[in-house]
Amino acid sequence: MRFWSIVVLACLAFGCSSPEPPMPPAAATYETRGVVERLAARNDPTMLILHEAIPDFVGIDGKASTMESMSMPFEVAGGVSTAGVKVGSKVAFTFEVRWEAGPPLLITKLKILPDDAELDVA
């Protein structure tokens, strides 16, 4: 009985959750710029960004074409700082695409641009 008490206490102290499975490799990685329209929140980890056109974007069908400027939800990867980002911030960012599993659009780098940066967004 004492052994199980120690195990339970250890689980409470250090956590007994199983590790998350590794994320599958990205199908593609893109760099673009845009304007933040909605910040990620505790109950919604996605940030809505109106981004510039992305030439040679490869869709789920495997075909490359230009993705026009549009608002899209992007999840922010752990470890990527969003400090100082607010609605209306102009940002440059790198994101990964995963069609099979995990967040389909994952921001892996994010940089705030100057307020006077000119963006080509619709």
N, C-alpha and C positions, 0 to 999 in steps of 0.2 A: 504494500500500500504506500509506503514511504517513497518508493521508486516512482510510482505514477504521480504522486504529489509533486515531486521534483520536476518531472517531465511537463506537467501542466504549468507549473510556475515558469519554467524555461520558455515554454511556448508563449505565455503571456508577456514575458519580459523581452524576448527576442523576435517574436513573430513566428508562426508556423505555416504561413502561407507558402504554397509551392511557387517557385520562381515562374515568371511569365515565359512562355516559349519565345525563342528568338524570332525577331521580325524577318520575314522573307526579304531577299534582296530587292532593291528598287528596280522597276522596269525601266525607268528613265529619271534623269535629274535635269532640272531647268533653273535658269536664273531669270528674274524679271523684276519689275518695279510696280508699285501701285500705291493706292490710298486706302488706309484702314477705315472700314465702314462700321465694324463691330468688333469689340474686343472679346477674347476668350474669357469664359467665366468658369466658376467652379462646377456648375452643372452642365456646361456646354464648352468643351475644350476647343471649339473651332473659332477662328478669327475670320471675319468676312473681309475680303480685300477686293477692291476694284483694280484689276491688274492690266498692264499693257498687253498688247497682242504678243503671242508666243509663236514665232515661226517654227515650222517643223515639229510641232507637237504630235506625238504618236498616241493615238487613241486606243481604246480597248480592243478595237478591231485590227490593230497593228498598222494602220495606215497613217502616214504623216500628212499633216496639213497645218495651215496657220490657224491657231485658236485666236479668235478675235478678242479684243478687250472686253472683259465682263467681270461681274462680281462673282466670286467663288468662295466657298468655305475651305479654309486650310487649318489643319490641326498643327499645333506648335509642339515640336519634339522637346522632351525633357532636356534640361540643360541650356536651352535657347532662351536668352534673356529678352523679356519684353518690357524691361524697365524704361520708363519714359515714353512708351508708345501709348498714344491716345487716339480716339476717333478723330479722323482728319489727318493723322500723321502720314507723311509720305515715306515709303520704305523701299529698300532694295532687299530682295530675299531669294534664297535658294530653296527649292522644294523637290521632294522625291515623289514619284508616282508608284503606287502599288495597286494592281488590279485584283490580285488574288486574295490577299489577307492584310490585316492591319489597316491603319488609316490610309485611305486612297491618296490623299494629298497631304504631305507632311513637311512643314517648314523645318529646315535644318540649319539655316543661317538667316539672320535678320539684322538689318542696319537701318537706323533712322536717317533719312535724307534731310537736307536743309529745306526750310519752308518754301524757299524760292526755286526749288528744283522743278524743272518743267517736265511733266509727264504726258505721254500720249495715251490718254484714257478716254473712253466714250462718255 
